[in-house]
Amino acid sequence: MATVTPDLSSIFIVLAFLGALLAVRQIIVAKAGTIKAKLGTSEREIVLLDAYKLERSLQVSLLNIGGSRVAVLHGARGQAAMIKLEDGASVDLNTLKGEHADAP
């Protein structure tokens, strides 16, 4: 049975690619504050308020993004939908569980 030995040029290419990725990561981490300021997200905080599992692979997450409440419905396949909740809007836990408030 023949053994396969890696080519030195292939190893060098992989190491150079990993080195470039690490350099880009360090630049992004070092300039995170500047990047956030340019994007206008430095003062907006994202807080996960609660998450509810609706089905086996379907979940709704309630987020507070910069003072606005947002509901995000997402599944296992990466598909998501976002709904901005208006002021005063609330989500009843019984509704999410499929129960009715008037049920005995």
Sequence and secondary structure as in RCSB ss.txt:
>XXXX:A:sequence
MATVTPDLSSIFIVLAFLGALLAVRQIIVAKAGTIKAKLGTSEREIVLLDAYKLERSLQVSLLNIGGSRVAVLHG
ARGQAAMIKLEDGASVDLNTLKGEHADAP
>XXXX:A:secstr
       HHHHHHHHHHHHHHHHHHHHHHHTHHHHHHHHT SS  EEEEEEEEEETTEEEEEEEETTEEEEEEEE
TTS EEEEEE TT    HHHHTT  TT  
